[in-house]
Amino acid sequence: MDLKERFLQHCLKFSENRNLIENLWLKIEKKHSEKGRFYHNLDHLENMFLELEAVKDQILNYTAITFSVFYHDIIYDATSRSNEEKSAEFAVSRLEELNIDQAIIKEVFEQILATKTHQISNHHDTNYLLDADLSILGKDPETYRDYTKKIRKEYSFYPDLLYKPGRKKFSSIFWNWKASLKRTILNQNTKNRQKKIFNLSLITYKVRFWIKPNCVNKKT
C-alpha cells in the first residue's frame, strides 16, 4: 500500500470529505519533498511503516500511530530545536479538521513530542513509534552509512568542528533506545532478530569510539 492510499484509508474512518483529505495529503507530500530533506522525506515514512507492519498485531491503536508517522516530521528545520513541538501542533490542527476523536489527537500529539528525546516511554505504542523512527540504526552497515551521509547533507551548513560533537551527543541516546528496540521491533522471527542484533552490535562498536564512556548511560 502506498503512502497516499494508507493516509486516505485512515482519514476516511472519520471524514468522507475527499477534497479535504486530498489537501491534507498534498501538504504532507509537499512538506516531505522540501529542498534539503535528504533523509527526513517520504522514504523515511515508508520505511517506518515497513517496520510497523511487521508488528501491527502488537500495536494497540494503529490509527493513532499511523497519523503520528505521517506528521512527526511534518515541520523539519535542521536549524530549529522546536521541530517536534511545531509538528505536534500542526498535526492537532489538521486532525481536528477531520473531526477525529480528541483522545486519538492527544495520543498523536504526545507521540510526536516523544520523538524529540526518544526516551523509553511508559506508553505501549509510543515505544513502537520510536523504535520505527530509529530503526535505521539497526540496518546493515551499508544502509547505515548511506543514512549518515544523508544526515550530513541535511546539516551541511555546520562545519565538521561543530557537526561531529553534535552527532556524538545524538548517538548517546542509542544506549537507552537499544533495549527498547530489542523488546519491540525485534520481536519478530529469529532470523530477523539475530540479523538486527548483529547489526546493532556493529553500531555499538562504533559508538564506543564516538562517546567517552563516562558520558554514556549503558543500559542494556
N, C-alpha and C positions, 0 to 999 in steps of 0.2 A: 504494500500500500504506500503510495507516495505521500509526501507531507501534506499537500493541499487536500487530498481526499481524507486523510486522517483528521485534519483540522475540521473539515466540513462535517464529517460524521459526528464528531463530538459536539460541535455547535448546534447541529440540528436537534439534539436532545433537548435544547432549551429555547430555540427560536426557529421559525420557519422563514424568516426574512433573509432570503438568499442574497439579496443585494448588500445587506449589512454584513453578512458573513464573508462575502466576496471582498468587500472593502477591508475588513479586518485581516483577511489573509494577505491581500496585496500590501498592506502595511508591514506585516511580518516579513514578507518576501523582500520588500524594498529595504527595510532596516538591516536585514541579514546579508544584503548584497552591496552594502555601502563600501566605498573605496577604503582600503586599509584593513578589511576583515579577511585576513588570510587563513585564520583558524576558526574564529567565532562566527561562523557562517551557517548556511543551511546544511552543509555536510556534517557539521558538528551535531545539529539536531537529529539528523538521520542516524548517525552513529549511536546517539543516546537511545533512540527508540529501538535500535537493534539489540542493545543490551537489555533494555527493559522488557521487550517482548519475550525474552528467554525466561523471565521470572514473573511474567504477568499474573500467574495464578497465586503469587505470594503477595501481591500488592493489594491493599485494601480498597483504595479509591483510585482506580486507573484514570478516571476522567480528570480528577484534580491534578494528578501528576503529569498528565498529558498537557494540560494548559500551562503547568509550571515549566515544562520543557520548552514549549513554544515561546514563552515570554521571559525566561530567566536571563537572556542576553539581549533582549529587545533594545535596550539602551546600552551601547558599548562605546566608551571613550577611554582609550588607554591612558589618558592624562588625568582621568577623574577617579576619585575614591568613593563615589556615591552611585556607581552604576547599578548596583543591586537594589538600592532603595528606589531609584528612579524607575527601574524595570518593574519592581513590585507595584509601585503606584500606577504605572502605565497599565499593567495587567488588570488591576482593580477597575480602572476606568473603562477598559474595553469589555471585560466580563460582565460588568453591570449593564452594559448596552444589550447584552444577550439575556438579561433577566435571570442570570444564574443564581442559585441559592447562595445566600450570604455565607453559609458555613463552608461551602466549597471555595468561594472567593477568599475567605480568611485563610484557608489552608494553603491555597496557591500563594497568597501574599507572604505567609510565613516560610514556605518552602523556598521561594525565591530569595528572601533575605538570608536564609541559611547558606546559600551558595557563596556568600561573602567570605565566610571563615572556614567552611567545610568541616566544622566540628561534628563529632558523632552526636546525633540527635536522640532525644527521648521519643520522638515521633517516628513510628514504624516506617511509613512510606518516605519520609524525608531522607532517610539513610539510603534508600534505593535511588532517589534522585541524585544525591551527592556522589554515590558510587558511579552512576552512569556518567555524570559530568566529568569525573576524573578517571574514567576507565581507560583513557588513553595511556595513563601511566603503567597499565598492566599489559600493554600490547607488546608485540615483538620489537626488538631493538631498531629495526629499520623504520617501522611506523612511528616509533617514539622519536627517532632522530628527525623525521620529517615534521613532526609536531613541534619540536624545539626550534626548528628553522622558521616555521610559520609564526610562532610566537615572537621570535626575534624580529621578524619583519613588522609585526604589529607594534613593536616598541622600538622601531628603528630610529626614532628621534632621540633615544637615550644613547650616549656613548657607552662602550663596554665598562668603563670605570664605574658607572652608576648602575648599569643594567645587571651585571653579574651578581653584585651583592643582593639586589632585589630578588633575583631568581633563587638565590640560596635561601633567602628568607621564606619564599613561597614553598620551596622543596621541603622545608621543615614540617609542614603540615602533613606530609606523606606518612610520617610515623604514626600519627593518630588515625589517618584515613585507612592505612593498610589493614588494620584489624577489622574495621567496618566492612571493607571490601570482601574479605575472606568469608564473612558470615552472610553476605547477601548475594551480590552478583556472581561470586564464585561458587555459590551453592547450586551448581549445575551438574553436568556429568563429570565423572572422574577425569576423563581425558582433558577437558577444558580446564578443570580446576588445577591439575598438575601442570599444564602448559602455562597458565597465567601465573601460578605461584613461582614457576621458574623465571618468567619474565620479571616479576616483581623483585625477585632476588637480584637480578641484574641492575635494576634501578636502585635498589637499596645499596648495592656495592658502590655505585656512582655517588649517591647522596652522602655516603660516609666520607668521601673526599671533598664534597662541597661544603659541608657544615661541620663546625667544630663540635666534638662530642658533648661538651657541656652546654651546648645551645639546643640540644635536641631532646625531646621527651620520648624516650624509647619504649613506647607501649607496643606490645605485640600480642 
